[in-house]
């Protein structure tokens, strides 16, 4: 049985939730794109933050990296960490229509960036509450993906999550929320989300849920 993974829009198996009434003239509180500018990582550090000396490029482990010639500090460029949640109920998955770039106006799994002091599971739960107004409990880790956006490395962790409290309602950074079965998925913002949903659709077939 074939399962469609991206239609032209929500179909019969989609349940769109009411769009919240946001007051006209309300200040735009959308955060800027936290991925920032896509610059060459070799040029991001010009002066050493420890001693103030001008850094230079050196070949280290076959990579050109900024190094402080005074204190020998090496400046590595680490990837950003993103978490997303797959919340399934009655054979349908909860998706959000994004109100920020990248992918504004397209749909995706709820999620976002992990702060430096957060456990990924806690970040996933926080993002679900911020975007959907629901509290969730983290389940198994479904996948780990890596993508490059220019010179920016992104690692995406996808968790299965169970809703424990709250009714889904679009919050800041989200235009709309809906429940979708595999055959009625709307246009998606990210290929990484598509891969998670493809695996979920195959799992539903195995379970005989579709």
C-alpha positions in Angstrom: 0.0 0.0 0.0 1.5 3.3 -1.1 1.6 6.1 1.4 1.6 9.7 0.1 4.1 11.9 2.0 3.5 15.3 0.6 0.3 16.5 -1.0 -0.6 20.0 -2.3 -2.3 20.7 1.0 -4.3 19.3 3.9 -6.6 16.5 2.8 -9.5 14.6 4.3 -7.2 13.1 7.0 -6.1 16.5 8.2 -7.5 18.2 11.3 -6.6 21.9 11.3 -7.0 23.6 14.7 -8.5 27.1 15.0 -6.1 30.0 14.3 -5.7 32.2 17.4 -6.9 35.8 17.2 -3.8 37.9 17.5 -4.5 41.6 18.0 -3.7 43.8 15.1 -0.7 46.1 15.7 0.8 43.6 18.2 4.6 43.9 18.3 6.3 41.3 16.2 8.1 39.1 18.7 9.4 36.6 16.3 13.0 35.8 17.0 15.6 36.4 14.2 16.9 33.3 12.4 19.3 31.9 15.1 21.4 30.2 12.5 22.7 33.7 11.7 24.9 34.6 8.7 26.7 31.7 6.9 30.3 32.9 7.1 33.5 31.1 6.5 34.3 29.5 10.0 38.0 30.3 9.4 37.3 34.1 9.6 34.8 34.2 12.4 37.5 34.7 15.1 39.9 37.6 14.5 41.2 38.2 18.0 41.8 35.8 20.9 39.2 36.4 23.6 41.7 35.2 26.3 44.7 37.3 25.5 43.6 39.7 22.8 46.3 38.6 20.3 45.4 38.5 16.6 44.8 34.9 15.5 46.3 33.2 12.5 45.2 30.2 10.4 47.1 26.9 10.9 46.6 23.5 9.4 45.3 21.2 12.1 44.0 17.7 11.4 43.8 18.6 7.7 41.7 21.7 8.5 42.5 25.4 8.4 41.6 26.6 11.8 42.1 30.0 13.7 44.8 29.6 16.3 46.2 32.2 18.8 50.0 32.2 18.3 50.4 33.7 21.8 48.5 31.2 24.0 48.0 28.4 21.4 44.2 28.4 21.8 42.5 26.6 18.9 39.0 27.9 17.9 36.8 25.1 16.7 33.4 25.6 14.9 30.9 23.3 16.6 27.5 22.4 15.0 24.3 23.7 16.3 21.9 21.2 17.9 18.2 21.1 17.0 15.4 18.9 18.5 12.0 18.0 17.0 9.1 16.1 18.4 6.9 13.5 16.7 3.6 13.6 18.7 1.2 10.9 17.4 -2.4 10.4 18.5 -4.9 8.0 16.8 -2.7 7.6 13.7 -2.1 11.3 13.1 0.9 13.5 13.8 0.9 17.1 15.2 2.5 19.6 12.8 3.0 23.3 13.0 2.8 25.9 10.2 5.9 28.1 10.6 5.7 31.9 11.1 9.4 32.4 10.9 12.2 31.8 8.4 13.5 29.5 7.2 10.4 27.9 5.8 7.8 30.5 6.8 4.4 29.4 5.7 5.4 25.7 5.4 4.8 22.9 7.9 7.1 20.9 10.2 7.4 19.1 13.4 7.5 21.2 16.5 11.0 21.9 17.8 13.9 24.3 17.8 17.4 24.9 19.0 18.9 23.5 22.2 20.3 26.1 24.6 23.9 25.5 25.8 22.8 24.4 29.3 19.8 22.2 28.3 19.4 18.5 28.0 18.0 17.8 24.5 14.8 16.2 25.9 14.1 19.2 28.1 14.6 21.5 25.0 12.2 19.4 23.0 9.6 19.7 25.8 10.1 23.4 26.1 9.8 24.0 22.3 6.5 22.0 22.2 5.1 24.2 25.0 6.3 27.4 23.3 5.0 26.5 19.9 1.9 24.4 20.6 0.9 25.1 24.2 1.2 21.4 25.2 3.3 19.6 27.7 5.0 16.4 26.5 7.0 13.6 27.9 10.0 12.5 25.8 10.0 9.0 24.4 12.6 7.1 22.3 15.1 8.9 20.1 14.0 8.2 16.6 16.8 9.6 14.5 20.0 11.7 14.3 20.6 13.7 11.1 23.3 16.2 10.1 22.9 18.9 7.4 25.0 21.8 6.2 23.5 25.2 5.7 26.3 27.0 3.9 29.2 26.7 6.4 26.8 26.1 9.3 26.5 22.5 10.6 23.2 21.4 12.1 22.6 18.2 14.0 18.9 17.3 14.3 17.6 14.9 17.0 14.0 13.6 16.5 12.2 12.3 19.5 8.9 10.5 19.9 6.8 12.4 22.4 3.6 11.9 24.3 1.2 14.7 25.1 0.6 14.8 28.9 -1.3 18.1 29.3 -2.7 21.0 27.3 -4.7 21.5 24.2 -2.7 22.3 21.0 -2.9 26.0 20.2 -0.7 28.0 17.9 1.7 30.2 20.0 4.4 32.6 18.9 6.3 31.7 15.8 3.5 29.5 14.6 0.7 30.4 12.2 -1.5 27.3 12.6 -1.5 23.8 14.1 -3.0 20.6 12.7 -3.2 16.8 13.0 -2.3 14.9 9.9 -2.3 11.3 8.8 0.4 10.1 6.4 -1.8 10.5 3.3 -2.7 14.2 4.0 0.6 15.8 5.0 0.9 19.4 4.0 4.0 21.0 2.2 6.9 20.5 4.5 9.7 23.0 5.3 12.6 20.6 5.8 13.8 17.4 4.2 15.0 16.2 7.6 11.4 16.4 8.9 10.3 14.5 5.8 12.6 11.6 6.6 11.2 11.4 10.2 7.7 11.3 8.8 8.6 8.7 6.1 9.8 6.4 8.9 6.7 7.1 10.9 4.4 6.3 7.9 6.2 3.0 7.4 5.8 2.2 11.1 2.1 2.8 10.8 1.8 0.4 7.9 3.7 -2.2 9.9 1.3 -1.7 12.8 -1.7 -1.8 10.4 -2.8 1.6 11.6 -3.4 2.9 8.1 
